[in-house]
Structure formats: structure tokens, C-alpha cells
């Protein structure tokens, strides 16, 4: 996102208040959202999306994004439904990645 006027339309994610950090978190959001869309459309099985996310969470910036945005996800994705299931699978992949030392 190169347009500062448009950047101001997106929320600030926790500690990502610098322009670089905001851009990185916006891109992380895009990556996770793409995986979620693919899952919701049936392109990924549960196992496939979890493995894909495990690999994605091998990146420290993506892991930080996931950790910082956890409270917002809890408020916006109610229990039940495909998106909540995706978030639960993503959380499992994240925890597995953290348990493995953050190495994909």
C-alpha cells in the first residue's frame, strides 16, 4: 500500500504503528485472508489448510501479526461457522509452529 491516504483507512494493529510495520501487518492480513478464502471455497481440506498455515507461521512477522490480532478475531468471529473453524485450525497451526521453535 503506497498511498498514505488509503493506508489511513485500515486499522492500526496493536504495536504496528510505524508505516513499515503497518504495511507488513496489512500484507500478513492479506496472506491469512487468502488462505481463509481458499478454505471457505473448499480448495483446502482441514489438514491442507492447517499444514499451509503451519508453513506460513514459519515467518516471525506473520506469527507476531497472529498474536497481536488474536483479541480482534475473538470479538469478530463468533463460535460456529466456517470462518471460526478456519481460525481454530490456524490457531492449532500457530501453536504447533511456536512449539517447534518457529522453524517451518
KOLMARLUM-848471 format. One record per atom (N, C-alpha, C): residue number from 1; residue in three letters; atom name; x, y, z. Coordinates in steps of 0.2 Angstrom, whole numbers. Example, Ala and Ser with C-alpha at 12.3 -4.5 7.8 and 13.67 -1.06 7.14 Angstrom:
! residues 2
1, Ala, N, 66, -28, 39
1, Ala, CA, 62, -22, 39
1, Ala, C, 66, -16, 39
2, Ser, N, 64, -11, 35
2, Ser, CA, 68, -5, 36
2, Ser, C, 64, 0, 39
//
This chain:
! residues 104
1, Unk, N, 4, -6, 0
1, Unk, CA, 0, 0, 0
1, Unk, C, 5, 6, 0
2, Unk, N, 5, 10, -6
2, Unk, CA, 9, 15, -6
2, Unk, C, 6, 22, -5
3, Unk, N, -1, 22, -5
3, Unk, CA, -4, 28, -4
3, Unk, C, -6, 30, 3
4, Unk, N, -2, 35, 6
4, Unk, CA, -4, 36, 13
4, Unk, C, -11, 38, 15
5, Unk, N, -14, 41, 10
5, Unk, CA, -21, 42, 12
5, Unk, C, -26, 36, 12
6, Unk, N, -24, 31, 8
6, Unk, CA, -28, 24, 9
6, Unk, C, -26, 20, 15
7, Unk, N, -19, 21, 16
7, Unk, CA, -17, 17, 22
7, Unk, C, -21, 19, 29
8, Unk, N, -23, 25, 29
8, Unk, CA, -26, 28, 35
8, Unk, C, -33, 25, 35
9, Unk, N, -36, 21, 30
9, Unk, CA, -42, 18, 30
9, Unk, C, -42, 11, 34
10, Unk, N, -36, 9, 35
10, Unk, CA, -35, 2, 38
10, Unk, C, -34, 3, 46
11, Unk, N, -36, -1, 50
11, Unk, CA, -35, 0, 57
11, Unk, C, -27, -2, 59
12, Unk, N, -25, 1, 64
12, Unk, CA, -18, 0, 66
12, Unk, C, -19, -6, 71
13, Unk, N, -14, -11, 69
13, Unk, CA, -14, -17, 73
13, Unk, C, -9, -17, 79
14, Unk, N, -12, -16, 84
14, Unk, CA, -8, -16, 91
14, Unk, C, -2, -12, 90
15, Unk, N, 4, -15, 90
15, Unk, CA, 11, -12, 90
15, Unk, C, 13, -10, 84
16, Unk, N, 10, -11, 78
16, Unk, CA, 12, -10, 72
16, Unk, C, 10, -3, 70
17, Unk, N, 13, 2, 73
17, Unk, CA, 11, 9, 72
17, Unk, C, 15, 13, 67
18, Unk, N, 21, 10, 65
18, Unk, CA, 26, 13, 60
18, Unk, C, 23, 11, 53
19, Unk, N, 25, 15, 49
19, Unk, CA, 22, 14, 42
19, Unk, C, 25, 7, 39
20, Unk, N, 31, 5, 41
20, Unk, CA, 33, -1, 39
20, Unk, C, 30, -7, 42
21, Unk, N, 29, -6, 49
21, Unk, CA, 25, -11, 52
21, Unk, C, 18, -12, 50
22, Unk, N, 15, -6, 49
22, Unk, CA, 8, -7, 46
22, Unk, C, 7, -10, 40
23, Unk, N, 12, -9, 35
23, Unk, CA, 12, -12, 29
23, Unk, C, 13, -19, 29
24, Unk, N, 18, -21, 34
24, Unk, CA, 19, -28, 35
24, Unk, C, 13, -32, 37
25, Unk, N, 9, -29, 42
25, Unk, CA, 3, -32, 45
25, Unk, C, -2, -32, 40
26, Unk, N, -3, -27, 36
26, Unk, CA, -8, -27, 31
26, Unk, C, -7, -33, 26
27, Unk, N, 0, -34, 24
27, Unk, CA, 1, -39, 20
27, Unk, C, 0, -46, 23
28, Unk, N, 2, -47, 30
28, Unk, CA, 0, -53, 33
28, Unk, C, -7, -54, 33
29, Unk, N, -11, -49, 34
29, Unk, CA, -18, -50, 34
29, Unk, C, -21, -52, 27
30, Unk, N, -18, -50, 22
30, Unk, CA, -19, -52, 15
30, Unk, C, -18, -59, 14
31, Unk, N, -12, -62, 17
31, Unk, CA, -10, -69, 16
31, Unk, C, -15, -73, 20
32, Unk, N, -16, -71, 26
32, Unk, CA, -21, -75, 30
32, Unk, C, -28, -75, 27
33, Unk, N, -30, -70, 25
33, Unk, CA, -37, -69, 22
33, Unk, C, -37, -73, 15
34, Unk, N, -32, -74, 12
34, Unk, CA, -32, -78, 6
34, Unk, C, -32, -85, 7
35, Unk, N, -29, -87, 13
35, Unk, CA, -29, -94, 15
35, Unk, C, -37, -96, 17
36, Unk, N, -39, -91, 21
36, Unk, CA, -46, -92, 23
36, Unk, C, -51, -92, 17
37, Unk, N, -50, -88, 12
37, Unk, CA, -55, -88, 6
37, Unk, C, -54, -95, 3
38, Unk, N, -48, -97, 2
38, Unk, CA, -47, -104, -1
38, Unk, C, -50, -109, 3
39, Unk, N, -50, -109, 9
39, Unk, CA, -53, -114, 14
39, Unk, C, -61, -113, 13
40, Unk, N, -63, -107, 14
40, Unk, CA, -71, -107, 13
40, Unk, C, -74, -109, 6
41, Unk, N, -70, -108, 1
41, Unk, CA, -72, -110, -6
41, Unk, C, -71, -118, -7
42, Unk, N, -68, -121, -2
42, Unk, CA, -67, -128, -2
42, Unk, C, -60, -131, -6
43, Unk, N, -56, -126, -7
43, Unk, CA, -50, -128, -11
43, Unk, C, -45, -131, -6
44, Unk, N, -46, -130, 0
44, Unk, CA, -41, -134, 5
44, Unk, C, -46, -138, 10
45, Unk, N, -43, -144, 12
45, Unk, CA, -46, -148, 17
45, Unk, C, -44, -145, 24
46, Unk, N, -46, -148, 29
46, Unk, CA, -44, -145, 36
46, Unk, C, -37, -147, 36
47, Unk, N, -34, -153, 35
47, Unk, CA, -27, -154, 35
47, Unk, C, -23, -150, 31
48, Unk, N, -25, -149, 25
48, Unk, CA, -21, -145, 20
48, Unk, C, -21, -138, 22
49, Unk, N, -26, -135, 25
49, Unk, CA, -25, -128, 27
49, Unk, C, -21, -127, 33
50, Unk, N, -22, -132, 38
50, Unk, CA, -18, -132, 44
50, Unk, C, -10, -132, 42
51, Unk, N, -9, -137, 37
51, Unk, CA, -2, -138, 35
51, Unk, C, 1, -131, 31
52, Unk, N, -3, -128, 27
52, Unk, CA, -1, -122, 24
52, Unk, C, 0, -116, 29
53, Unk, N, -5, -116, 34
53, Unk, CA, -4, -111, 39
53, Unk, C, 2, -112, 43
54, Unk, N, 4, -118, 45
54, Unk, CA, 10, -120, 49
54, Unk, C, 16, -117, 45
55, Unk, N, 16, -118, 38
55, Unk, CA, 22, -116, 34
55, Unk, C, 22, -108, 35
56, Unk, N, 16, -105, 34
56, Unk, CA, 15, -98, 34
56, Unk, C, 18, -95, 41
57, Unk, N, 16, -98, 46
57, Unk, CA, 18, -96, 53
57, Unk, C, 25, -97, 54
58, Unk, N, 29, -100, 49
58, Unk, CA, 36, -100, 50
58, Unk, C, 39, -93, 50
59, Unk, N, 36, -88, 47
59, Unk, CA, 38, -82, 47
59, Unk, C, 37, -78, 53
60, Unk, N, 42, -75, 56
60, Unk, CA, 41, -71, 63
60, Unk, C, 36, -66, 62
61, Unk, N, 36, -62, 57
61, Unk, CA, 31, -56, 56
61, Unk, C, 24, -59, 56
62, Unk, N, 23, -64, 53
62, Unk, CA, 16, -67, 52
62, Unk, C, 14, -70, 59
63, Unk, N, 19, -73, 63
63, Unk, CA, 17, -75, 70
63, Unk, C, 16, -69, 74
64, Unk, N, 19, -64, 74
64, Unk, CA, 18, -58, 78
64, Unk, C, 11, -55, 76
65, Unk, N, 10, -55, 69
65, Unk, CA, 3, -52, 67
65, Unk, C, -2, -56, 70
66, Unk, N, -2, -63, 70
66, Unk, CA, -7, -68, 73
66, Unk, C, -8, -66, 80
67, Unk, N, -2, -66, 84
67, Unk, CA, -3, -65, 91
67, Unk, C, -6, -58, 93
68, Unk, N, -4, -53, 89
68, Unk, CA, -7, -46, 91
68, Unk, C, -14, -46, 89
69, Unk, N, -16, -49, 84
69, Unk, CA, -23, -48, 81
69, Unk, C, -28, -53, 84
70, Unk, N, -26, -58, 89
70, Unk, CA, -30, -63, 92
70, Unk, C, -36, -60, 96
71, Unk, N, -35, -54, 99
71, Unk, CA, -41, -52, 103
71, Unk, C, -47, -49, 98
72, Unk, N, -45, -46, 92
72, Unk, CA, -49, -44, 87
72, Unk, C, -53, -50, 84
73, Unk, N, -49, -55, 83
73, Unk, CA, -53, -61, 80
73, Unk, C, -58, -64, 85
74, Unk, N, -56, -64, 91
74, Unk, CA, -61, -67, 96
74, Unk, C, -67, -63, 96
75, Unk, N, -67, -56, 95
75, Unk, CA, -73, -52, 95
75, Unk, C, -77, -52, 89
76, Unk, N, -73, -54, 83
76, Unk, CA, -77, -53, 77
76, Unk, C, -79, -60, 74
77, Unk, N, -76, -65, 76
77, Unk, CA, -78, -72, 73
77, Unk, C, -81, -76, 78
78, Unk, N, -88, -76, 78
78, Unk, CA, -92, -79, 83
78, Unk, C, -90, -87, 83
79, Unk, N, -92, -90, 88
79, Unk, CA, -91, -98, 88
79, Unk, C, -96, -101, 83
80, Unk, N, -93, -105, 79
80, Unk, CA, -98, -109, 74
80, Unk, C, -96, -105, 67
81, Unk, N, -98, -109, 62
81, Unk, CA, -97, -106, 55
81, Unk, C, -90, -108, 53
82, Unk, N, -89, -107, 46
82, Unk, CA, -83, -109, 43
82, Unk, C, -77, -104, 45
83, Unk, N, -78, -98, 46
83, Unk, CA, -73, -93, 47
83, Unk, C, -70, -95, 54
84, Unk, N, -74, -97, 59
84, Unk, CA, -72, -98, 66
84, Unk, C, -68, -105, 66
85, Unk, N, -70, -110, 61
85, Unk, CA, -67, -116, 61
85, Unk, C, -60, -115, 58
86, Unk, N, -60, -110, 53
86, Unk, CA, -53, -108, 50
86, Unk, C, -49, -106, 55
87, Unk, N, -51, -101, 59
87, Unk, CA, -47, -98, 64
87, Unk, C, -45, -103, 69
88, Unk, N, -49, -108, 71
88, Unk, CA, -47, -113, 76
88, Unk, C, -41, -117, 73
89, Unk, N, -42, -119, 66
89, Unk, CA, -37, -123, 63
89, Unk, C, -30, -119, 62
90, Unk, N, -31, -112, 61
90, Unk, CA, -25, -108, 61
90, Unk, C, -22, -107, 68
91, Unk, N, -26, -107, 73
91, Unk, CA, -23, -107, 80
91, Unk, C, -19, -113, 81
92, Unk, N, -21, -119, 79
92, Unk, CA, -18, -125, 80
92, Unk, C, -11, -125, 76
93, Unk, N, -11, -123, 70
93, Unk, CA, -5, -122, 66
93, Unk, C, 0, -117, 69
94, Unk, N, -3, -112, 72
94, Unk, CA, 2, -107, 75
94, Unk, C, 5, -110, 81
95, Unk, N, 1, -113, 85
95, Unk, CA, 4, -116, 92
95, Unk, C, 9, -121, 90
96, Unk, N, 7, -125, 85
96, Unk, CA, 12, -131, 83
96, Unk, C, 19, -128, 81
97, Unk, N, 18, -122, 77
97, Unk, CA, 24, -119, 74
97, Unk, C, 28, -116, 80
98, Unk, N, 25, -112, 85
98, Unk, CA, 28, -110, 90
98, Unk, C, 31, -115, 95
99, Unk, N, 28, -121, 95
99, Unk, CA, 31, -126, 99
99, Unk, C, 37, -129, 96
100, Unk, N, 37, -129, 89
100, Unk, CA, 43, -131, 85
100, Unk, C, 48, -126, 85
101, Unk, N, 48, -121, 88
101, Unk, CA, 53, -116, 88
101, Unk, C, 53, -111, 83
102, Unk, N, 47, -110, 79
102, Unk, CA, 46, -105, 74
102, Unk, C, 50, -107, 68
103, Unk, N, 51, -113, 66
103, Unk, CA, 55, -115, 60
103, Unk, C, 51, -119, 56
104, Unk, N, 49, -117, 50
104, Unk, CA, 44, -120, 46
104, Unk, C, 47, -127, 43
//
